[in-house]
């Protein structure tokens, strides 16, 4: 069986990621219109809901990673569920800012994401070797974010947002390079691999999008 070209592999990954973003966007719209009562419940119990959804999402990420090397058809449905759950929690964040902020954040995120994808293709430095360091830094950012829920320091909030943007910029470059490394390391490509990499990029995009929303909101 001939392996698909690298360009086709990238195309399928980015198309799947885009599909996940569309599912999340539709979920946000439905939450703010037809399911407003459910939105009110989620918003009023946001911390608990977010933690429960996070636990489910971690489970989904692990399952998709495990399915990467087999032909199970569960990866795509799990990805769709992940995107829906993310859309539900994202609806609360989006409802707190203006439409102009959302549009500007999306355009900025899309441009940055595309630019970082191009950078990943031209730089010679292998950023994937720093993945563990990125994860530790990201864990530190999460801890500081939780701490700032009680401290409520505006400058610390700004520093956390800026640090998160920088970290995710590096992670986006690394994840794009990881796609190339994974492609070169295997003899054949299955769709579960596509979904696994699409999920990674989806998570990168959503987190960068949320960080940029917060940054724009802090300066508005």
Secondary structure, DSSP 8 states (H G I E B T S, - for coil): -----HHHHHHHHHHHHHHHHHHHHHHHHHHHTTTHHHHHHHHHTHHHHHHHHHHHHHHHHHHHHHHTTS--SHHHHHHHHHHHHHHHHHHHHHTTS-HHHHHHHHHHHHHHHHHHHHHHHH--S-GGGGHHHHHHHHHHHHHHHHHHHHH--HHHHHHHHHHHHHHHHHHHHHHHHHHHHHHHH-S---HHHHHHHHHHHHHHHHHHHHHHHHHHHHH-
